[in-house]
Amino acid sequence: MLRECRSLTLVVLSLATALGASCGAVRAFDPNAGVTKESGPFALFKFGFSAYKNGRKDEAVEAYRYAAEKGHTASRWALANMYADGDGVTENDLEAFKIYSEIAENGVEPGSQDTGYFVNALISLAGYYRRGIPDTPVSADLSQARQLYFQAASTFGVAEAQFQLAKMLLSGDGGSVNVQQAKKWLNRARKKGHAGAMGVFGNVIFQEGQTVRGLAYMTAALDQCSPKDRQWLQPMQEQAFSLATESDRRVAINMSHAIRPGEAD
């Protein structure tokens, strides 16, 4: 499954990297390692990350489970991701959904180090509500998905949530169509370096008649996007390119070279 929101948890990954450097390659719950299922949640989390990093994912799952049972948010987040991706365990979207829900329901204190995990849980839940989970009680609920994206976009200013919320506003999924609000969120996300938001923003203003500027943004987004985003950005840019005049194309291409990620107008 796609997990685009991983990029939103840089603080989580940097913490995990630091922890991994200090953990060493020891065996799970080996008395000599000083880590047992009765150990504190932070010690279990550190061990779980070390085990995961060294390819011992079964041990990582075990450590994360014990830490999660003790209420450790980071371990819950790591365990949910493993279930969502089928990484070291059998893929189980319903189990991932339940764990993300626990994180979201517990909330987060302002400025807490758990903020990254909380926001990731909100966005992951929004994705599940957007799609639903087949053969489970979790059905698609676009209104709920839109609300979760709004929370992550407005309260935490997360570019990916702003982008996803804008797409729902443009399509009318989960509520009414609101192009002006969509442009606002796309603009905020693109100014944070979100290539997809830049491309969609360009497409919207292109359709509104800002041919050169819109094509420039789409072209810049195509130059800066990931291979995954190129799959949908390229056809969109090529269609607009085919509709523009030769003169507008030249100006737009030149303009696109000056557009940098995170750059405001």
C-alpha positions, 0 to 999 in steps of 0.5 A, spaced: 500 500 500 502 507 498 504 510 504 505 517 502 505 520 509 512 517 511 515 523 509 511 527 514 515 524 520 522 526 519 523 527 526 521 520 528 526 517 523 531 522 526 530 519 533 530 512 530 536 513 527 539 516 533 536 510 537 539 505 532 546 507 533 546 506 540 542 499 541 547 494 538 545 487 535 543 483 541 537 478 541 530 479 543 529 478 550 536 475 552 537 476 559 544 478 557 541 484 553 538 487 559 531 487 555 525 483 557 518 483 556 517 487 563 522 492 561 520 499 560 517 501 553 522 506 551 527 500 552 523 495 548 522 501 543 529 502 542 531 494 542 525 493 536 528 499 532 535 495 532 532 489 531 528 491 525 534 495 522 538 488 522 533 484 519 530 481 525 523 483 524 519 478 528 523 480 534 522 487 532 514 486 532 515 482 539 518 488 542 513 493 539 507 489 541 510 489 548 511 497 548 505 498 545 501 494 550 505 499 555 502 505 551 508 507 548 506 511 542 512 510 537 511 503 538 504 503 536 506 507 530 511 502 528 507 496 529 501 499 525 506 501 519 508 494 519 501 491 519 499 496 513 505 494 509 505 487 510 512 488 513 515 483 517 508 480 518 502 478 514 499 485 511 493 486 515 489 493 514 484 492 519 489 491 525 493 497 522 487 501 522 485 499 529 492 501 532 492 508 528 485 509 531 488 508 538 494 513 537 489 518 534 484 517 540 489 518 545 491 525 542 497 529 543 500 534 548 502 541 544 509 540 543 510 533 544 515 529 541 509 524 539 506 529 534 509 526 528 506 519 530 499 523 531 499 526 525 501 520 521 496 516 524 491 522 522 493 521 515 493 514 515 486 513 518 484 519 512 486 514 507 483 508 510 476 512 510 477 514 503 478 507 500 474 503 506 477 496 507 474 490 504 471 485 508 471 489 514 466 493 518 471 499 515 467 502 510 469 508 505 467 515 509 469 521 505 466 526 510 470 523 515 477 522 511 476 530 509 475 532 516 481 528 518 485 531 512 483 538 515 485 537 522 492 535 519 492 540 514 490 546 519 492 544 526 499 542 524 500 545 517 502 538 514 503 539 506 501 532 504 494 533 508 493 540 505 494 536 498 490 531 499 484 536 502 485 540 496 484 534 491 477 532 495 475 540 495 476 540 487 472 533 486 467 534 491 469 528 495 466 528 502 463 535 501 461 540 496 466 543 491 470 549 493 475 551 488 478 557 492 479 553 498 483 548 494 487 553 491 489 556 498 491 549 500 495 547 494 498 554 495 500 552 502 503 545 500 507 547 494 510 553 498 513 547 502 516 544 497 510 539 495 511 537 487 504 534 487 501 540 490 505 545 485 502 541 479 495 541 481 495 548 483 498 549 476 493 545 472 487 549 476 490 556 474 491 553 467 484 552 466 482 558 469 486 562 463 493 563 466 496 559 461 503 561 462 503 561 469 499 554 470 504 551 465 510 553 468 508 550 475 506 544 472 513 543 468 517 545 474 513 540 478 514 535 473 522 536 473 522 536 481 517 530 483 518 523 485 518 517 480 511 515 483 508 522 482 511 523 475 506 517 473 500 522 473 503 529 473 506 527 466 500 526 462 497 532 466 502 537 464 503 534 457 495 535 455 496 542 458 502 543 453 499 541 447 493 546 448 498 552 449 501 556 443 508 555 441 510 562 444 506 560 451 510 554 451 517 557 450 515 562 456 512 557 461 519 553 460 523 559 461 519 561 467 519 553 470 527 553 471 526 559 476 521 555 480 524 552 486 521 547 491 518 551 497 519 558 493 513 563 494 511 568 489 
